[in-house]
């Protein structure tokens, strides 16, 4: 089994430009900082994972820089010298040594899954339970954009990639103005595509109950995390009163959080980000809890690069509970990729990469180009 022993763990910071600025509720990104994690086995196989937080520290309390410090100083020493098929035990030891830091742990979890699957010559999906599907519906997120730019981008994405569903960011401005912008957009599109919003937990109860009915009347078909993560009572009130499905994102950062949402009947859908949950193992637990509680699951994104997105695709394609589509579009938002082949996006879906491990190989010329000095 020496071929499966972890010989070393390497990390490097990448700064990858985006095709356009991507706006969140309180932050606009023009480039994506990514921590590339390499797990090298004694047999010569290397697996890859990515540490990515959507919008940086304001969203998840971590960023690429803090993840590098924690992995290099705390998590890598736990991994090195152990067999990669001890992954479950290694992850348990992470919890004994480092509190929280789920995004950093997720990067290591994915890199170990990739290395283990490559060593066995099988896809990561097979380590996660096997084939459920080979592709998944894909929603495109626009960020915060003026009306004409949003309409143009939607039309372009329909033509180029066949998208049928679009997510619109809210919460960064005056709620009345923000709502009117979305209502006008819905009117301009006149039911041509599915529209949903993400407020990134920025509205209070009164604001949400005032403006969400207006958005429901305009034809929006999903409300993602309109109110603060901790306030499950208000989230339940919105879920039961407005008549539009509600998705919990910031409210669910662990399997225990998912159980709390199920018990409170606080949502209809749970957004599963493999990054915010601490990796593929914890994501499987979270999806199982949601499914047992009768909630749908959505394959959400942290705007990962190709390796992180491929990992989430392997998870989604091995997990029946991911029944509400996905938004695993991170690589399409990058100006350039850094793998030798790209994830295939067409006809409104993302297709699972084929081959051992995650199914992608690094392009070291590009990686070196994007590596932070």
C-alpha positions as CSV (number, residue, x, y, z in Angstrom):
1,X,0.0,0.0,0.0
2,X,3.0,2.3,0.0
3,X,1.9,3.6,-3.4
4,X,-1.1,5.2,-1.6
5,X,0.9,6.9,1.1
6,X,0.8,10.7,1.0
7,X,4.3,11.9,0.4
8,X,3.7,15.7,0.4
9,X,1.1,18.4,0.1
10,X,1.8,21.5,-1.9
11,X,-0.1,24.7,-2.2
12,X,0.1,27.7,-4.5
13,X,-2.0,30.9,-4.8
14,X,-3.5,31.6,-8.2
15,X,-5.1,34.9,-9.4
16,X,-7.3,34.2,-12.4
17,X,-9.0,37.1,-14.2
18,X,-12.8,36.9,-14.8
19,X,-14.5,37.5,-18.1
20,X,-16.4,40.4,-16.5
21,X,-16.9,41.8,-13.0
22,X,-19.1,39.6,-10.9
23,X,-21.1,41.5,-8.2
24,X,-22.2,40.1,-4.9
25,X,-24.3,41.8,-2.3
26,X,-21.3,43.7,-0.8
27,X,-18.4,42.9,-3.1
28,X,-17.5,42.9,-6.8
29,X,-14.8,40.5,-8.1
30,X,-12.7,41.1,-11.2
31,X,-10.4,38.1,-10.6
32,X,-10.7,34.9,-8.6
33,X,-8.1,34.1,-6.0
34,X,-7.7,30.3,-5.9
35,X,-5.6,28.1,-3.7
36,X,-4.5,25.1,-5.7
37,X,-3.7,22.1,-3.4
38,X,-1.7,19.2,-4.7
39,X,-1.6,15.9,-2.8
40,X,1.3,13.8,-4.1
41,X,1.4,10.0,-3.4
42,X,4.6,8.0,-3.0
43,X,3.5,6.0,-6.1
44,X,3.8,9.2,-8.2
45,X,0.1,10.0,-8.5
46,X,-1.0,13.6,-7.8
47,X,-4.5,14.8,-6.9
48,X,-5.8,18.3,-7.1
49,X,-8.2,20.4,-5.1
50,X,-9.0,24.1,-4.9
51,X,-9.6,26.4,-2.0
52,X,-12.1,29.1,-3.1
53,X,-14.5,31.3,-1.2
54,X,-17.2,33.2,-3.1
55,X,-16.4,36.8,-2.6
56,X,-13.6,36.1,-0.1
57,X,-13.6,36.6,3.6
58,X,-16.8,38.6,3.8
59,X,-18.8,35.6,2.8
60,X,-17.2,32.6,4.4
61,X,-14.7,34.0,6.9
62,X,-11.8,32.5,4.9
63,X,-9.8,33.5,1.9
64,X,-7.2,32.0,-0.3
65,X,-4.4,33.4,1.9
66,X,-5.8,32.1,5.2
67,X,-6.4,28.7,3.7
68,X,-2.8,28.5,2.6
69,X,-1.6,29.2,6.1
70,X,-3.9,26.6,7.7
71,X,-3.2,23.9,5.2
72,X,0.6,24.4,5.2
73,X,0.9,24.7,8.9
74,X,-1.9,22.5,10.3
75,X,-3.6,20.2,7.8
76,X,-0.8,19.0,5.6
77,X,1.1,17.6,8.6
78,X,-1.9,15.5,9.5
79,X,-2.0,14.1,5.9
80,X,1.6,13.4,5.1
81,X,2.7,9.9,5.8
82,X,-0.8,8.4,5.9
83,X,-2.5,6.3,3.3
84,X,-4.9,8.3,1.1
85,X,-7.6,5.6,1.6
86,X,-7.6,6.7,5.3
87,X,-9.4,9.8,4.0
88,X,-12.3,9.5,6.5
89,X,-9.9,9.2,9.4
90,X,-7.8,12.1,8.2
91,X,-10.9,14.3,7.9
92,X,-11.9,13.3,11.5
93,X,-8.4,14.3,12.7
94,X,-8.8,17.7,10.9
95,X,-11.8,18.4,13.2
96,X,-9.7,17.5,16.3
97,X,-7.0,19.9,15.3
98,X,-8.6,22.9,13.5
99,X,-12.0,24.5,14.2
100,X,-14.1,25.6,11.3
101,X,-11.9,26.4,8.2
102,X,-14.3,24.3,6.1
103,X,-13.1,25.8,2.8
104,X,-9.5,24.8,3.5
105,X,-10.6,21.3,4.6
106,X,-12.7,21.0,1.5
107,X,-9.7,21.7,-0.8
108,X,-7.7,18.9,1.0
109,X,-10.7,16.5,0.9
110,X,-11.1,17.0,-2.9
111,X,-7.3,16.6,-3.6
112,X,-7.3,13.4,-1.6
113,X,-10.3,12.0,-3.4
114,X,-8.7,12.9,-6.7
115,X,-5.4,11.3,-5.8
116,X,-7.1,8.1,-4.4
117,X,-9.3,7.7,-7.5
118,X,-6.4,8.3,-9.9
119,X,-4.4,5.7,-8.1
120,X,-7.2,3.2,-8.5
121,X,-7.8,4.2,-12.1
122,X,-11.5,5.1,-11.4
123,X,-13.5,8.4,-11.5
124,X,-14.1,10.2,-8.2
125,X,-17.8,9.6,-8.7
126,X,-17.2,5.9,-8.0
127,X,-15.7,6.7,-4.6
128,X,-18.9,8.7,-3.8
129,X,-21.4,5.9,-4.6
130,X,-21.4,5.5,-8.3
131,X,-23.3,6.8,-11.3
132,X,-26.7,8.5,-10.9
133,X,-26.4,10.8,-13.9
134,X,-23.8,12.1,-16.4
135,X,-24.9,15.7,-16.6
136,X,-26.9,18.3,-14.7
137,X,-29.0,21.3,-15.5
138,X,-27.1,24.6,-15.2
139,X,-28.3,28.0,-14.0
140,X,-26.2,31.0,-15.0
141,X,-25.7,33.8,-12.4
142,X,-25.4,37.4,-13.6
143,X,-24.2,39.3,-10.6
144,X,-25.6,42.8,-10.1
145,X,-26.1,44.4,-13.5
146,X,-28.1,47.2,-15.1
147,X,-31.2,46.2,-17.0
148,X,-29.9,46.5,-20.5
149,X,-26.6,44.6,-19.7
150,X,-28.6,41.9,-17.9
151,X,-30.9,41.4,-20.9
152,X,-28.0,41.3,-23.3
153,X,-26.1,38.8,-21.2
154,X,-29.1,36.5,-20.9
155,X,-29.7,36.6,-24.7
156,X,-26.1,35.8,-25.3
157,X,-26.0,32.9,-22.9
158,X,-29.2,31.4,-24.4
159,X,-27.6,31.5,-27.8
160,X,-24.2,30.3,-26.8
161,X,-24.9,27.7,-24.2
162,X,-28.7,27.0,-24.2
163,X,-29.2,28.2,-20.6
164,X,-32.9,28.1,-19.5
165,X,-32.4,29.4,-15.9
166,X,-30.7,32.6,-14.6
167,X,-29.9,33.8,-11.1
168,X,-29.9,37.5,-10.3
169,X,-27.9,39.0,-7.4
170,X,-29.7,41.4,-5.0
171,X,-29.0,43.0,-1.7
172,X,-26.3,45.5,-2.6
173,X,-28.5,48.6,-3.0
174,X,-31.8,50.2,-2.0
175,X,-34.4,47.3,-1.9
176,X,-37.0,49.3,-3.8
177,X,-34.6,50.1,-6.6
178,X,-33.2,46.6,-6.6
179,X,-36.7,45.1,-6.8
180,X,-37.8,47.4,-9.6
181,X,-34.7,46.4,-11.6
182,X,-35.6,42.7,-11.3
183,X,-39.3,43.3,-12.0
184,X,-38.4,45.2,-15.2
185,X,-36.1,42.5,-16.3
186,X,-38.7,39.8,-15.7
187,X,-41.1,41.9,-17.8
188,X,-38.6,42.4,-20.6
189,X,-38.0,38.6,-20.8
190,X,-41.8,37.8,-20.5
191,X,-41.4,34.2,-19.2
192,X,-38.8,33.3,-21.8
193,X,-36.5,31.8,-19.1
194,X,-36.6,30.8,-15.4
195,X,-35.5,33.7,-13.1
196,X,-34.4,33.4,-9.5
197,X,-32.8,35.8,-7.0
198,X,-30.1,35.6,-4.4
199,X,-30.1,38.3,-1.7
200,X,-27.0,36.8,0.1
201,X,-28.9,37.1,3.5
202,X,-28.9,41.0,3.3
203,X,-32.6,41.8,4.0
204,X,-34.3,41.9,7.3
205,X,-37.8,40.4,7.9
206,X,-39.8,43.6,7.1
207,X,-37.9,44.2,3.9
208,X,-38.2,40.6,2.8
209,X,-42.0,40.5,3.5
210,X,-42.5,43.8,1.7
211,X,-40.6,43.1,-1.5
212,X,-40.6,39.4,-2.1
213,X,-44.4,39.3,-2.9
214,X,-43.7,41.9,-5.6
215,X,-41.0,39.6,-7.0
216,X,-43.3,36.6,-6.8
217,X,-46.0,38.5,-8.8
218,X,-43.4,39.3,-11.4
219,X,-42.8,35.6,-12.0
220,X,-39.6,34.9,-10.1
221,X,-39.5,31.1,-9.3
222,X,-36.9,30.8,-6.5
223,X,-35.7,33.0,-3.6
224,X,-32.3,32.2,-2.3
225,X,-31.4,33.2,1.3
226,X,-33.2,36.5,1.5
227,X,-32.7,36.9,5.3
228,X,-29.8,36.3,7.7
229,X,-28.4,32.8,8.1
230,X,-29.3,32.4,11.8
231,X,-32.9,33.6,11.5
232,X,-34.7,30.3,10.6
233,X,-38.0,31.6,12.0
234,X,-38.2,34.4,9.4
235,X,-37.0,32.0,6.7
236,X,-39.8,29.6,7.6
237,X,-42.3,32.5,7.5
238,X,-41.2,33.4,4.0
239,X,-41.3,29.8,2.9
240,X,-44.9,29.3,4.2
241,X,-46.3,32.7,3.2
242,X,-45.0,33.9,-0.1
243,X,-45.8,30.9,-2.3
244,X,-42.3,30.7,-4.1
245,X,-39.7,28.1,-3.2
246,X,-37.1,29.3,-0.8
247,X,-33.5,28.0,-0.9
248,X,-31.2,28.1,2.2
249,X,-27.6,28.7,1.4
250,X,-25.8,30.7,4.2
251,X,-28.0,28.9,6.7
252,X,-26.5,25.6,5.9
253,X,-22.7,25.2,6.4
254,X,-22.8,21.7,8.0
255,X,-25.0,18.6,8.2
256,X,-26.2,19.8,11.6
257,X,-27.3,23.1,10.0
258,X,-29.3,21.1,7.4
259,X,-31.0,19.2,10.1
260,X,-32.0,22.4,11.8
261,X,-33.5,23.7,8.6
262,X,-35.4,20.5,8.1
263,X,-36.8,20.6,11.7
264,X,-37.7,24.3,11.3
265,X,-39.4,23.7,7.9
266,X,-37.4,26.8,6.9
267,X,-36.7,26.1,3.3
268,X,-37.8,24.1,0.3
269,X,-34.3,23.7,-1.2
270,X,-30.8,23.5,0.3
271,X,-27.8,24.9,-1.6
272,X,-25.0,22.4,-1.4
273,X,-21.6,24.0,-1.8
274,X,-19.0,21.3,-1.4
275,X,-16.6,24.0,-0.3
276,X,-18.6,25.6,2.5
277,X,-19.5,22.2,3.9
278,X,-15.9,21.1,4.2
279,X,-15.7,18.7,1.3
280,X,-17.3,15.8,-0.4
281,X,-17.8,13.6,2.6
282,X,-19.7,16.3,4.6
283,X,-21.7,17.2,1.4
284,X,-22.9,13.6,1.2
285,X,-24.1,13.7,4.8
286,X,-25.8,17.1,4.2
287,X,-27.6,15.9,1.1
288,X,-28.8,12.7,2.8
289,X,-30.3,14.8,5.7
290,X,-32.1,17.1,3.2
291,X,-33.4,14.2,1.2
292,X,-34.7,12.4,4.3
293,X,-36.5,15.6,5.3
294,X,-38.2,16.0,2.0
295,X,-36.1,19.0,0.8
296,X,-34.6,19.3,-2.7
297,X,-30.9,20.0,-3.1
298,X,-29.1,22.3,-5.5
299,X,-25.5,21.9,-6.7
300,X,-24.3,25.4,-5.8
301,X,-20.9,27.1,-6.6
302,X,-18.2,29.0,-4.8
303,X,-17.0,30.1,-8.2
304,X,-14.4,27.4,-8.1
305,X,-12.0,26.8,-11.0
306,X,-12.0,23.6,-13.1
307,X,-10.8,21.2,-10.4
308,X,-13.2,22.4,-7.7
309,X,-16.1,22.5,-10.2
310,X,-15.3,19.0,-11.5
311,X,-15.4,17.8,-7.9
312,X,-18.8,19.2,-7.4
313,X,-20.0,17.7,-10.6
314,X,-18.7,14.2,-9.5
315,X,-20.7,14.8,-6.2
316,X,-23.8,15.9,-8.1
317,X,-23.6,13.1,-10.6
318,X,-23.4,10.5,-7.7
319,X,-26.0,12.0,-5.5
320,X,-29.7,11.5,-6.2
321,X,-30.7,14.2,-3.8
322,X,-29.3,16.9,-6.1
323,X,-32.7,17.2,-7.7
324,X,-32.9,21.0,-8.2
325,X,-30.2,21.5,-10.8
326,X,-26.9,23.4,-10.3
327,X,-25.0,26.5,-11.0
328,X,-21.5,24.9,-11.4
329,X,-20.4,27.5,-14.0
330,X,-17.2,28.7,-12.3
331,X,-14.8,27.9,-15.1
332,X,-17.0,29.7,-17.6
333,X,-16.5,32.9,-15.6
334,X,-12.7,32.6,-15.8
335,X,-11.0,34.4,-18.7
336,X,-8.7,31.5,-19.2
337,X,-8.6,27.9,-17.9
338,X,-5.6,26.1,-16.5
339,X,-6.4,22.5,-17.4
340,X,-5.5,20.7,-20.7
341,X,-9.2,20.0,-21.4
342,X,-12.3,21.9,-20.3
343,X,-15.6,20.9,-18.7
344,X,-18.2,20.7,-21.4
345,X,-21.1,23.2,-21.1
346,X,-23.8,22.9,-23.7
347,X,-27.6,22.7,-24.2
348,X,-28.2,24.2,-20.7
349,X,-26.2,21.5,-18.8
350,X,-22.8,20.8,-17.4
351,X,-21.3,17.4,-18.4
352,X,-19.2,15.2,-16.1
353,X,-15.6,15.0,-17.2
354,X,-14.5,11.5,-18.1
355,X,-11.4,9.7,-17.0
356,X,-9.7,8.7,-13.7
357,X,-9.9,11.0,-10.7
358,X,-11.7,14.3,-11.5
359,X,-11.1,13.7,-15.2
360,X,-8.9,16.8,-15.7
361,X,-5.2,17.4,-16.1
362,X,-3.3,20.5,-15.1
363,X,-1.8,22.9,-17.7
364,X,1.3,23.9,-15.9
365,X,2.2,26.7,-18.3
366,X,-1.1,28.4,-17.4
367,X,-0.8,27.5,-13.7
368,X,2.6,29.0,-13.5
369,X,1.3,32.1,-15.4
370,X,-1.4,32.7,-12.8
371,X,0.7,31.8,-9.8
372,X,1.1,34.7,-7.4
373,X,4.6,35.9,-7.1
